[in-house]
Amino acid sequence: MFKKRYFTLSLAIVLVLSILAGCTGKEESESSKGTTSKDEMAIKVWLTPQWKGVLDSSEDGADYDSFFKHAAERFSEEYKDQKVKVEVEVIASDQRDELLNVSLNGGTPPDVFFESVFAMGDYAHRGALVPLNDIVDDESKKDIAQSHWNNVTFGDDIYFYPFSQNPGTLAYNADMFKAAGLEKYIGGESDIKTWTLAEYEEILKALKDNLPKDKYSNAFPMGLYALNNQGDTWNLAYLRMFGNQFFDGEGNIIVNDENGVKAADWLKKIYDNGYTNPGVESVSSNDVNAMFQNQQLAVSFTNAILFNNAKADMESGKAPKFDIRLANIPSESGDPLTFTYVTGATVFNTKDEARIKVSKDFVKFISTDAELVKSSKNGVPVRTSVTEEFSSENPYFAAYSANDQYMFNFTGNVPGYGQLRQVLYPELQALYTGAKTSKEVVESYQTKGNEVIETSKADSVIYNK
């Protein structure tokens, strides 16, 4: 009897010890997974399609992941703190938010994401990203214009490392300008021409009155659009033309003042005067871009990507060939208005300090390495050093760089900017159809927009530190 009880008790003790040992081993395995120097750590890098190749799309086998695979290989070879494997995946732009939300909800976000700040800003407000202040060096701060650092700073912290940019300007058909007798307003082939607002009004009037109808039938001076939330950035620039700053220091919309009303009045005036395409309320930015390429508009919106695509379409025969040039958005003060889409890498908060450190080190590596930063020439470089090195290859780089001082941050890095885009265009439609006065439009947009911002601030880690 005693032997039987002793055996049973001994068996129970062995089982308990086995379970405890198993649990301890599992905990040690989980806690050390991907963090010890002797084990290989895998970090995930996601990006949306940006450019093909490492330095040039003409490279053999050039693809959207080429640069990051090249950078990953070098990082794995040169990184001394940890054995690292960098897994690179290209994500379709229209699937970005869905895939990110699924991964965040499942607790498995990517470690690094390379994308436009415009598209990713809300993730900083959600607390999904970690600040990068500790990896930004003084040399980079000097090499990259302050306007770009403003774009990537939310509250007091930097959340994206600027790599390249996609500046927004106007484009104009210099052939149509010549046909209307406007030679004196044409800038150099590689310039971004600046007009005062008074000069621009003269340009629009001359284009309407003097453009030969036999050569340019059904053509209009300038393109405007208000169908949907796309292309909101240029409309936001037009609302700043008379000096309105749009956002105050607390991230609230302040467009409802004398200067904001004057800007809305100006948009309605040029529309009513026939200086723009008709039916603006039902025209999209894509429609306007197509009209410009078909020489139905003399002046349109553009950015560096659209501009290069337009020239490529002309060379390939997809679109009529004409002399396309760049200009800044004019303002009453005479100082140009310009903005940009900054692209760069950000690090997601995976809750694993070791992984976050390695991910930050990878971001710093691709964003500061003397050879890797040269790949920013595939877009428009944010670094002055890269601009100077490749200006002979692309003279527009110098013109874009000269514009850095005039940049405004069109999102204000406020929470809920995606929803603000939904608020703007219905108000613009009401302006062009005459359903509301200019004063009513800016007042309504400010009221509705600030409601969105106030609600979003409540959920923002930036505003609730």
Long-range contacts (C-beta under 8 A, 24 or more apart in sequence): 34-352, 34-354, 34-355, 35-352, 35-354, 35-355, 37-81, 37-82, 37-83, 38-83, 39-83, 40-83, 40-84, 40-85, 41-82, 41-83, 41-84, 41-85, 41-354, 41-355, 41-358, 42-84, 42-85, 42-86, 42-87, 43-84, 43-85, 43-86, 43-87, 43-111, 43-112, 43-355, 43-358, 43-359, 43-362, 44-87, 44-89, 44-110, 44-111, 44-112, 45-72, 45-86, 45-87, 45-88, 45-89, 45-110, 45-111, 45-112, 45-113, 45-114, 45-362, 46-89, 46-90, 46-91, 46-99, 46-110, 46-112, 46-113, 46-114, 47-88, 47-89, 47-90, 47-91, 47-113, 47-114, 47-115, 48-90, 48-91, 48-92, 48-93, 48-96, 48-114, 48-115, 48-119, 49-90, 49-92, 49-93, 50-114, 50-343, 50-378, 50-379, 51-375, 51-378, 51-379, 53-378, 54-375, 55-374, 55-375, 55-377, 55-378, 56-378, 57-378, 64-90, 65-89, 65-90, 67-372, 67-375, 67-378, 68-114, 68-366, 71-362, 71-365, 71-366, 71-369, 71-372, 72-362, 74-365, 74-369, 74-372, 75-362, 75-365, 75-366, 78-365, 79-358, 79-361, 79-365, 81-357, 81-358, 81-361, 82-354, 82-358, 84-358, 84-362, 86-362, 93-119, 104-128, 104-348, 107-351, 109-348, 109-349, 109-350, 110-348, 111-347, 111-348, 111-350, 111-355, 111-356, 111-358, 111-359, 111-362, 112-345, 112-346, 112-347, 112-348, 112-359, 112-362, 112-363, 113-345, 113-346, 113-348, 114-163, 114-343, 114-344, 114-345, 114-346, 115-343, 115-346, 116-166, 116-341, 116-342, 116-343, 117-151, 117-152, 117-160, 117-341, 117-342, 117-343, 117-344, 118-341, 118-342, 118-411, 120-160, 120-346, 121-154, 121-411, 121-413, 121-417, 122-415, 122-416, 122-417, 122-418, 123-346, 123-348, 124-154, 124-159, 124-346, 124-413, 124-461, 124-462, 125-154, 125-415, 125-416, 125-456, 125-459, 125-460, 125-461, 125-462, 125-463, 126-459, 126-460, 126-461, 127-349, 127-461, 128-348, 128-349, 129-159, 129-346, 129-347, 129-348, 129-349, 130-159, 130-347, 130-348, 130-349, 130-356, 130-360, 131-157, 131-158, 131-159, 132-157, 132-158, 132-159, 132-160, 132-161, 132-346, 132-347, 132-360, 132-363, 133-157, 133-158, 134-360, 135-161, 135-360, 135-361, 135-363, 135-364, 136-161, 137-368, 139-368, 140-367, 140-368, 140-383, 143-383, 143-384, 143-385, 144-382, 144-383, 144-384, 145-382, 145-384, 145-401, 145-404, 145-405, 145-407, 147-340, 147-404, 147-405, 147-407, 147-409, 148-340, 148-342, 148-382, 148-404, 148-407, 150-407, 150-409, 151-340, 151-342, 151-407, 151-409, 151-413, 152-342, 152-344, 153-413, 154-413, 154-462, 155-462, 155-463, 155-465, 157-462, 159-346, 160-342, 160-344, 160-345, 160-346, 161-344, 161-345, 161-346, 161-363, 161-364, 161-367, 162-342, 162-343, 162-344, 162-367, 162-382, 163-343, 163-344, 163-345, 163-366, 163-367, 163-373, 163-376, 163-382, 164-342, 164-343, 164-344, 164-376, 164-378, 164-379, 164-380, 164-381, 164-382, 165-304, 165-340, 165-341, 165-342, 165-343, 165-379, 165-380, 165-381, 165-382, 165-400, 166-303, 166-304, 166-305, 166-340, 166-341, 166-343, 166-379, 166-380, 167-303, 167-304, 167-338, 167-339, 167-340, 167-341, 167-380, 167-400, 167-403, 168-233, 168-234, 168-237, 168-301, 168-302, 168-303, 168-338, 168-339, 168-340, 168-341, 169-301, 169-302, 169-303, 169-307, 169-326, 169-327, 169-328, 169-329, 169-338, 169-403, 170-299, 170-300, 170-301, 170-302, 170-326, 170-327, 170-328, 170-329, 171-292, 171-299, 171-300, 171-301, 171-302, 171-306, 171-307, 171-310, 171-324, 171-325, 171-326, 171-327, 172-298, 172-299, 172-300, 172-324, 172-325, 172-326, 172-327, 173-292, 173-295, 173-297, 173-298, 173-299, 173-322, 173-323, 173-324, 174-322, 174-323, 174-324, 174-325, 175-322, 175-323, 176-207, 176-211, 176-216, 176-219, 176-295, 176-298, 176-322, 177-203, 177-207, 177-298, 179-210, 179-211, 179-212, 179-215, 179-216, 180-206, 180-207, 180-209, 180-210, 180-211, 180-298, 181-206, 181-210, 182-206, 182-207, 186-325, 187-325, 187-326, 187-327, 189-325, 190-395, 190-396, 190-398, 190-399, 191-325, 191-326, 191-399, 192-326, 192-327, 192-328, 192-336, 192-338, 192-396, 192-399, 192-400, 192-402, 192-403, 193-325, 193-326, 193-327, 193-328, 194-327, 194-328, 194-330, 194-334, 194-336, 195-327, 195-328, 195-330, 196-330, 196-334, 197-241, 197-330, 197-331, 197-332, 197-334, 199-330, 200-330, 201-270, 203-299, 204-270, 204-273, 204-275, 204-299, 205-273, 205-275, 207-275, 207-298, 207-299, 208-273, 208-274, 208-275, 211-298, 216-295, 216-296, 218-296, 219-295, 219-296, 219-297, 219-298, 220-274, 220-275, 220-276, 220-277, 220-278, 220-291, 220-296, 220-297, 220-298, 221-275, 221-276, 221-297, 221-298, 221-299, 222-270, 222-275, 222-276, 222-277, 222-297, 222-298, 222-299, 222-300, 223-276, 223-277, 223-288, 223-289, 223-291, 223-292, 223-297, 223-299, 223-300, 223-301, 224-267, 224-270, 224-271, 224-276, 224-277, 224-280, 224-283, 224-288, 224-432, 225-280, 225-283, 225-284, 225-285, 225-287, 225-288, 226-280, 226-281, 226-283, 226-425, 226-428, 226-429, 226-431, 226-432, 227-281, 227-282, 227-283, 227-284, 227-287, 227-425, 228-284, 228-425, 229-421, 229-422, 229-424, 229-425, 230-284, 230-285, 230-286, 231-284, 231-285, 231-288, 231-301, 232-421, 232-424, 232-425, 233-339, 233-410, 234-285, 234-301, 234-329, 235-424, 235-425, 235-428, 236-339, 236-410, 236-424, 237-329, 237-337, 237-338, 237-339, 237-408, 237-410, 238-263, 238-266, 238-267, 238-329, 239-263, 239-264, 239-442, 240-331, 240-337, 240-408, 241-266, 241-329, 241-330, 241-331, 241-332, 241-337, 242-266, 242-331, 242-332, 243-331, 243-332, 243-333, 246-408, 246-412, 247-412, 247-414, 251-412, 251-413, 251-414, 251-415, 251-453, 251-457, 251-463, 252-450, 252-453, 253-445, 253-446, 253-449, 253-450, 253-453, 254-446, 255-442, 255-445, 255-446, 256-442, 256-443, 256-445, 256-446, 256-447, 260-442, 260-446, 261-438, 261-439, 261-442, 264-431, 264-438, 264-439, 264-441, 264-442, 265-438, 267-428, 267-431, 267-432, 268-431, 268-432, 268-438, 271-432, 280-428, 280-432, 281-428, 281-429, 281-432, 281-433, 293-319, 293-320, 294-319, 294-320, 295-320, 295-322, 299-327, 302-326, 303-341, 304-379, 304-380, 304-396, 304-400, 305-379, 326-396, 326-399, 328-403, 328-406, 335-406, 336-403, 336-406, 337-406, 337-408, 338-403, 338-406, 338-407, 338-408, 339-407, 339-408, 339-409, 339-410, 340-380, 340-407, 342-382, 343-379, 414-453, 414-456, 415-453, 415-456, 415-457, 415-459, 415-460, 415-462, 415-463, 416-452, 416-453, 416-455, 416-456, 419-452, 419-456, 420-449, 420-452, 420-453, 423-448, 423-449, 423-452, 424-449
